[in-house]
Amino acid sequence: MNAGRERGLLLLAGIAGAVVGLGAGAPTWVSGAVETATGASAVLVNGRDAAPVATALSLVSLAAVVASTLGRRVARLVAAVVLVLGGAGTVVASLAVTSDPSAALTAPARAASGTTGVRLQGDPSVRPWPVVSAVGGVLVLVGGAGVLVRTRRWNAAAPSVGSTRHERDATRAAVTLAPHEDPAAAWDSLSQGDDPTR
């Protein structure tokens, strides 16, 4: 597999992961019920409220993928590091909701009850979307790590192609600019006291 195709597949994984992370933030992640003065009230929390860091990192990861396609080697390395950190952060933030769903319900439960002392009725229900978001983070992480690891190989392969081309161009230029074939070179030889007809 050539470098361009390999890079494209890794960046495609990063894009797919970022899009999955952003899409997974829209549906409800956690639901529960809180006691209010008028009885029980249902509380629903989507991914953007339950794990705002995961959504923000998905956006950053998407921007990093775009930056890596437009930049050169240094920009590509920086973007790859951002992708690795962004993917890892998305995984951690998403799975934190599954391990402690009550924390995600605290702020909206307070708003629903109108008090600072929140009492949830029963255990919160967690939907599968945090896991989907974490999978997106893994894809971003894999794409970034792949670019980070393979960039050195891509850079090592690129100069050899370029140097061969420049050597060919230099050889061609040397042949073209010989004094007996180039009138300008012949005049330069005359100016220096050489006879180009010899």
Secondary structure, DSSP 8 states (H G I E B T S, - for coil): --HHHHHHHHHHHHHHHHHHHHHHTSSEEEEEEEEETTEEEEEEEEHHHH-HHHHHHHHHHHHHHHHHHHS-HHHHHHHHHHHHHHHHHHHHHHHHHHH-HHHHHHHHHHHHHTSSS--EEEEEEE-SHHHHHHHHHHHHHHHHHHHHHHHHHHHHHHHHHHHHHHHHHHHHHHHHT-TTT-HHHHHHHHHTT--TT-
